[in-house]
Amino acid sequence: MAYAKRSIVTPLDSGAKKRRASGEKSRCRYNARPMSTKNNKNSQSSTIALNKRAKFDFFIEERFEAGIALTGWEVKSLRAGKGQLTDSYVIFKDGEAWLLGAQIQPLATVSTHFVSDPTRTRKLLLKQRQIRELREAVEQKGYTVVATALYWKNHLVKCEIALAKGKKQHDKRDTEKERDWNREKQRLMSNPVG
């Protein structure tokens, strides 16, 4: 005597026939849906703040990636996009690199129990070889070190710093003329007059 195969339908598995028909893999009964999806990762930009003024005021020679020492409320504020790098620069003191002038505005809900300084000096995490190379360029060759960007790298905040030389006023005007000409050239190429 042959027994008929009976299928038991549970509430979690009610869409199994539809999934099988569409070619989707069947789900485990105890883990019906994935807890998180990683396809929203590309929708968010990893850039927190840019220093556009640095590209206008300086000739950027070489770029470095540095870690930055932050407190908890600063990380939360950066997640909310409250960072600003305008007029920020790097100084060297006691064999360490320090970021001055970067502003991280505290969130009203986070930092209520202590006084937070949005423009405090923050330590940059670089290798000794990089610090030595940057310091020599600043002291001997007349360069300056400016912060050009703050961004996320995995779960860490990184600061892009650049070795730069200051522009004169006529250099800035030349840069503006070149930028305007490139913009005009793009307009002419996209809308030909005929």
ABEGO torsion letter per residue (X at the ends): XBBBBBBBBBAAAAAAAAAAAAGBBBBBAABABBABBAAAAAABBABABBBAAAAAABBBABBBBBBBBBBAAAAAAAAAGABBABGBBBBBBGGBBBBBGBBBBBBAAABAABBBBAABBBBBBBBAAAAAAAAAAAAAAGBBBBBABBBBBEABBBBBBBBBBBBBAAAAAAAAAAAAAAAAAAAAAABBBX
